[in-house]
Amino acid sequence: MSILLRGRSSRSLSTLTVSLQTRTFNPAFSRLPIVTTSRTFSSNKDPAKPDAASDGGLEKSDTQEEPVKPMGKVSGIVNSILHGSGSLPKIQSQESWGVSLARGKYVHELQKHHIRPERFDDYVKLVSEAFPRMVKESNNKIRLTGSWLTEIGELDTAVHIWEFDGYLGHTQEMDRLRKDPTYQKFLKELRTMIVRRDNQICLEFAFWKSRSPVNLGGIYEMRTYLLKPGNLLEWETNWRRGLECRRQFCEPVGAWFSQLGKLNYVHHVWNYPDLETRKKTREQAWKVDGWAETVYNTVRLIENMEANILLPMEFSSLK
């Protein structure tokens, strides 16, 4: 910092002009402009009694422009360097969406098994014996929400949704199964019958509680949406209203959003007596105030979507 003092007399008044030049020497800000502030101090002013008209005894130079507030600009640059663009607050808020949007009581694991066509019957027999046994041996710490086979859509595929008592419950049961010789034998047989398998750890939407075990009959539809990143909150806000439009005509089974595995996925499951009823109920929903708005507001949030018609397996909790 350099201070330049210049004496001047006018009408028996002596004035001192103080010019301050500041530069930040942090290498990260070596390109910041020099900010100069110039003010004139009048010697005949009593510092203890500032004149309101002269800004407390300080008079701006006639030729000096409005002073710049360097810290405002520097703070903006620092924030940009440390945190990136201004979109960061939105990203940060998404980290807590799992808390605000989720029911919070359970963790669900959605599994997809892509079955070798020539081993389809063997697969059905294997899981029909193994899955009920797994539930029983867990003392209800693992619960099977439902098991289905695809009827229309991704064929030769089985969908299983498991329920655990939070992340801790999931970890404990997976640790137990890894040490279980019967379960390990099951996995070894299973791998010979499938092309591949995928899973996601999902949370329930708070506004859409999963159905308890019940025999509804008919068909199930799983609608899977891949959302554009950053749109989950807006999706939930619109579907909270949209569900009330749809539940008048069909049975909502459950809705989940992914937290681990493939991200930005949302899954809705519905139940219908048959495909014809599905068609009619979907048409009826368009006559309800709010449904068209829900569709309009959410379709632009979607990157990709698919609808699979599922049939429950014999041992499924939801049939």
Disulfide bonds with the S-S distance in Angstrom:
none
